[in-house]
Amino acid sequence: MNNQNDMAPDYGVTMNFDRAEQQGFSTGDILWAVGVWSVILTLSPVIVFYMLMVA
């Protein structure tokens, strides 16, 4: 137990740098963004109408 590494806890942390080397957006990223914006733009008139009727 004289070694410093023997005393250090092992949390199973692994570094994955594969994602950092990619440039640009993948197709999944674009589809996710389009989906989120479609939900926001679809629900915004409903929320505005609700706020006008309740307020």
A tleap script that builds the chain and sets N, CA, C and O, in Angstrom:
source leaprc.protein.ff14SB
mol = sequence {
  NMET ASN ASN GLN ASN ASP MET ALA PRO ASP
  TYR GLY VAL THR MET ASN PHE ASP ARG ALA
  GLU GLN GLN GLY PHE SER THR GLY ASP ILE
  LEU TRP ALA VAL GLY VAL TRP SER VAL ILE
  LEU THR LEU SER PRO VAL ILE VAL PHE TYR
  MET LEU MET VAL CALA
}
set mol.1.N position { 0.820 -1.213 0.000 }
set mol.1.CA position { 0.000 0.000 0.000 }
set mol.1.C position { 0.856 1.266 0.000 }
set mol.1.O position { 0.376 2.343 0.351 }
set mol.2.N position { 2.093 1.136 -0.385 }
set mol.2.CA position { 2.963 2.301 -0.441 }
set mol.2.C position { 2.756 3.096 -1.714 }
set mol.2.O position { 3.101 4.276 -1.777 }
set mol.3.N position { 2.201 2.461 -2.718 }
set mol.3.CA position { 1.993 3.145 -3.996 }
set mol.3.C position { 0.800 4.093 -3.874 }
set mol.3.O position { -0.222 3.737 -3.286 }
set mol.4.N position { 0.929 5.284 -4.423 }
set mol.4.CA position { -0.130 6.292 -4.336 }
set mol.4.C position { -1.373 5.839 -5.097 }
set mol.4.O position { -2.491 6.146 -4.681 }
set mol.5.N position { -1.201 5.113 -6.208 }
set mol.5.CA position { -2.342 4.685 -7.015 }
set mol.5.C position { -3.162 3.604 -6.328 }
set mol.5.O position { -4.342 3.436 -6.634 }
set mol.6.N position { -2.558 2.873 -5.409 }
set mol.6.CA position { -3.301 1.845 -4.685 }
set mol.6.C position { -4.319 2.463 -3.742 }
set mol.6.O position { -5.334 1.835 -3.440 }
set mol.7.N position { -4.079 3.650 -3.283 }
set mol.7.CA position { -4.973 4.314 -2.336 }
set mol.7.C position { -6.091 5.072 -3.044 }
set mol.7.O position { -7.116 5.369 -2.430 }
set mol.8.N position { -5.911 5.389 -4.324 }
set mol.8.CA position { -6.883 6.209 -5.049 }
set mol.8.C position { -8.121 5.372 -5.373 }
set mol.8.O position { -7.993 4.216 -5.776 }
set mol.9.N position { -9.307 5.936 -5.203 }
set mol.9.CA position { -10.525 5.197 -5.541 }
set mol.9.C position { -10.677 5.067 -7.050 }
set mol.9.O position { -10.267 5.949 -7.805 }
set mol.10.N position { -11.266 3.968 -7.474 }
set mol.10.CA position { -11.490 3.725 -8.894 }
set mol.10.C position { -12.978 3.862 -9.164 }
set mol.10.O position { -13.765 3.003 -8.767 }
set mol.11.N position { -13.366 4.932 -9.831 }
set mol.11.CA position { -14.772 5.171 -10.130 }
set mol.11.C position { -15.145 4.674 -11.518 }
set mol.11.O position { -16.289 4.849 -11.938 }
set mol.12.N position { -14.225 4.065 -12.234 }
set mol.12.CA position { -14.521 3.572 -13.567 }
set mol.12.C position { -14.706 4.690 -14.575 }
set mol.12.O position { -15.486 4.543 -15.516 }
set mol.13.N position { -14.019 5.784 -14.405 }
set mol.13.CA position { -14.154 6.921 -15.306 }
set mol.13.C position { -13.294 6.672 -16.534 }
set mol.13.O position { -12.093 6.430 -16.417 }
set mol.14.N position { -13.895 6.730 -17.689 }
set mol.14.CA position { -13.147 6.596 -18.934 }
set mol.14.C position { -13.341 7.852 -19.755 }
set mol.14.O position { -14.430 8.424 -19.797 }
set mol.15.N position { -12.280 8.270 -20.402 }
set mol.15.CA position { -12.350 9.461 -21.236 }
set mol.15.C position { -12.588 9.028 -22.681 }
set mol.15.O position { -11.859 8.193 -23.216 }
set mol.16.N position { -13.608 9.598 -23.300 }
set mol.16.CA position { -13.931 9.254 -24.679 }
set mol.16.C position { -13.791 10.518 -25.517 }
set mol.16.O position { -14.601 11.438 -25.410 }
set mol.17.N position { -12.759 10.553 -26.348 }
set mol.17.CA position { -12.494 11.730 -27.154 }
set mol.17.C position { -12.936 11.551 -28.598 }
set mol.17.O position { -12.631 12.387 -29.448 }
set mol.18.N position { -13.659 10.459 -28.885 }
set mol.18.CA position { -14.108 10.238 -30.261 }
set mol.18.C position { -15.073 11.325 -30.704 }
set mol.18.O position { -15.021 11.762 -31.853 }
set mol.19.N position { -15.942 11.765 -29.825 }
set mol.19.CA position { -16.945 12.776 -30.162 }
set mol.19.C position { -16.291 14.137 -30.398 }
set mol.19.O position { -16.767 14.917 -31.223 }
set mol.20.N position { -15.205 14.427 -29.683 }
set mol.20.CA position { -14.547 15.729 -29.809 }
set mol.20.C position { -13.849 15.876 -31.157 }
set mol.20.O position { -13.625 16.994 -31.622 }
set mol.21.N position { -13.509 14.764 -31.781 }
set mol.21.CA position { -12.808 14.843 -33.053 }
set mol.21.C position { -13.749 15.050 -34.225 }
set mol.21.O position { -13.295 15.386 -35.319 }
set mol.22.N position { -15.047 14.859 -34.030 }
set mol.22.CA position { -15.997 15.018 -35.125 }
set mol.22.C position { -16.236 16.498 -35.394 }
set mol.22.O position { -16.253 17.323 -34.480 }
set mol.23.N position { -16.419 16.807 -36.664 }
set mol.23.CA position { -16.714 18.180 -37.058 }
set mol.23.C position { -18.131 18.231 -37.609 }
set mol.23.O position { -18.570 17.316 -38.306 }
set mol.24.N position { -18.844 19.309 -37.291 }
set mol.24.CA position { -20.190 19.486 -37.823 }
set mol.24.C position { -21.230 18.728 -37.026 }
set mol.24.O position { -20.952 18.192 -35.953 }
set mol.25.N position { -22.440 18.695 -37.575 }
set mol.25.CA position { -23.568 18.057 -36.924 }
set mol.25.C position { -23.904 16.763 -37.635 }
set mol.25.O position { -23.789 16.665 -38.857 }
set mol.26.N position { -24.319 15.776 -36.867 }
set mol.26.CA position { -24.752 14.524 -37.470 }
set mol.26.C position { -26.224 14.632 -37.860 }
set mol.26.O position { -26.905 15.597 -37.511 }
set mol.27.N position { -26.697 13.634 -38.582 }
set mol.27.CA position { -28.103 13.633 -38.999 }
set mol.27.C position { -29.023 13.558 -37.787 }
set mol.27.O position { -30.093 14.167 -37.777 }
set mol.28.N position { -28.610 12.819 -36.774 }
set mol.28.CA position { -29.413 12.739 -35.550 }
set mol.28.C position { -29.532 14.070 -34.842 }
set mol.28.O position { -30.590 14.401 -34.306 }
set mol.29.N position { -28.446 14.844 -34.834 }
set mol.29.CA position { -28.491 16.171 -34.212 }
set mol.29.C position { -29.465 17.092 -34.937 }
set mol.29.O position { -30.221 17.831 -34.306 }
set mol.30.N position { -29.443 17.043 -36.262 }
set mol.30.CA position { -30.321 17.900 -37.061 }
set mol.30.C position { -31.777 17.490 -36.875 }
set mol.30.O position { -32.650 18.346 -36.728 }
set mol.31.N position { -32.044 16.185 -36.880 }
set mol.31.CA position { -33.419 15.719 -36.674 }
set mol.31.C position { -33.930 16.076 -35.284 }
set mol.31.O position { -35.101 16.421 -35.126 }
set mol.32.N position { -33.060 15.996 -34.271 }
set mol.32.CA position { -33.456 16.361 -32.916 }
set mol.32.C position { -33.800 17.845 -32.839 }
set mol.32.O position { -34.798 18.220 -32.223 }
set mol.33.N position { -32.976 18.694 -33.464 }
set mol.33.CA position { -33.228 20.136 -33.441 }
set mol.33.C position { -34.513 20.480 -34.184 }
set mol.33.O position { -35.288 21.319 -33.724 }
set mol.34.N position { -34.748 19.842 -35.330 }
set mol.34.CA position { -35.984 20.092 -36.082 }
set mol.34.C position { -37.196 19.656 -35.274 }
set mol.34.O position { -38.222 20.335 -35.279 }
set mol.35.N position { -37.086 18.533 -34.582 }
set mol.35.CA position { -38.194 18.065 -33.749 }
set mol.35.C position { -38.509 19.011 -32.603 }
set mol.35.O position { -39.673 19.304 -32.328 }
set mol.36.N position { -37.461 19.487 -31.936 }
set mol.36.CA position { -37.671 20.415 -30.818 }
set mol.36.C position { -38.300 21.713 -31.300 }
set mol.36.O position { -39.247 22.211 -30.690 }
set mol.37.N position { -37.775 22.268 -32.398 }
set mol.37.CA position { -38.331 23.526 -32.903 }
set mol.37.C position { -39.750 23.351 -33.439 }
set mol.37.O position { -40.556 24.276 -33.344 }
set mol.38.N position { -40.069 22.192 -33.998 }
set mol.38.CA position { -41.432 21.989 -34.474 }
set mol.38.C position { -42.414 21.945 -33.306 }
set mol.38.O position { -43.527 22.459 -33.413 }
set mol.39.N position { -42.011 21.339 -32.197 }
set mol.39.CA position { -42.880 21.326 -31.010 }
set mol.39.C position { -43.041 22.730 -30.456 }
set mol.39.O position { -44.149 23.130 -30.096 }
set mol.40.N position { -41.948 23.488 -30.382 }
set mol.40.CA position { -42.025 24.856 -29.854 }
set mol.40.C position { -42.916 25.726 -30.733 }
set mol.40.O position { -43.773 26.444 -30.219 }
set mol.41.N position { -42.730 25.673 -32.039 }
set mol.41.CA position { -43.524 26.521 -32.940 }
set mol.41.C position { -44.971 26.062 -33.034 }
set mol.41.O position { -45.858 26.874 -33.297 }
set mol.42.N position { -45.224 24.783 -32.824 }
set mol.42.CA position { -46.603 24.295 -32.857 }
set mol.42.C position { -47.360 24.692 -31.599 }
set mol.42.O position { -48.541 25.031 -31.672 }
set mol.43.N position { -46.703 24.657 -30.454 }
set mol.43.CA position { -47.387 24.935 -29.194 }
set mol.43.C position { -47.420 26.412 -28.830 }
set mol.43.O position { -48.214 26.804 -27.974 }
set mol.44.N position { -46.594 27.239 -29.442 }
set mol.44.CA position { -46.562 28.641 -29.049 }
set mol.44.C position { -47.893 29.364 -29.299 }
set mol.44.O position { -48.296 30.145 -28.437 }
set mol.45.N position { -48.607 29.158 -30.426 }
set mol.45.CA position { -49.908 29.815 -30.553 }
set mol.45.C position { -50.922 29.327 -29.521 }
set mol.45.O position { -51.768 30.095 -29.063 }
set mol.46.N position { -50.834 28.057 -29.161 }
set mol.46.CA position { -51.742 27.521 -28.146 }
set mol.46.C position { -51.471 28.174 -26.801 }
set mol.46.O position { -52.409 28.518 -26.082 }
set mol.47.N position { -50.212 28.348 -26.453 }
set mol.47.CA position { -49.859 28.968 -25.170 }
set mol.47.C position { -50.259 30.431 -25.164 }
set mol.47.O position { -50.769 30.922 -24.157 }
set mol.48.N position { -50.040 31.138 -26.264 }
set mol.48.CA position { -50.434 32.553 -26.344 }
set mol.48.C position { -51.935 32.698 -26.234 }
set mol.48.O position { -52.415 33.577 -25.518 }
set mol.49.N position { -52.695 31.855 -26.927 }
set mol.49.CA position { -54.160 31.903 -26.853 }
set mol.49.C position { -54.641 31.616 -25.441 }
set mol.49.O position { -55.555 32.279 -24.952 }
set mol.50.N position { -54.028 30.622 -24.772 }
set mol.50.CA position { -54.403 30.298 -23.403 }
set mol.50.C position { -54.110 31.467 -22.468 }
set mol.50.O position { -54.925 31.784 -21.602 }
set mol.51.N position { -52.955 32.109 -22.633 }
set mol.51.CA position { -52.614 33.235 -21.776 }
set mol.51.C position { -53.561 34.412 -22.003 }
set mol.51.O position { -53.904 35.116 -21.054 }
set mol.52.N position { -53.986 34.634 -23.243 }
set mol.52.CA position { -54.923 35.719 -23.503 }
set mol.52.C position { -56.303 35.431 -22.928 }
set mol.52.O position { -56.979 36.349 -22.464 }
set mol.53.N position { -56.728 34.188 -22.949 }
set mol.53.CA position { -58.043 33.845 -22.425 }
set mol.53.C position { -58.069 33.826 -20.904 }
set mol.53.O position { -59.083 34.180 -20.303 }
set mol.54.N position { -56.974 33.419 -20.271 }
set mol.54.CA position { -56.966 33.299 -18.820 }
set mol.54.C position { -56.646 34.634 -18.157 }
set mol.54.O position { -57.214 34.958 -17.114 }
set mol.55.N position { -55.751 35.400 -18.745 }
set mol.55.CA position { -55.305 36.652 -18.101 }
set mol.55.C position { -56.370 37.719 -18.176 }
set mol.55.O position { -56.166 38.830 -17.686 }
savepdb mol mol.pdb
quit
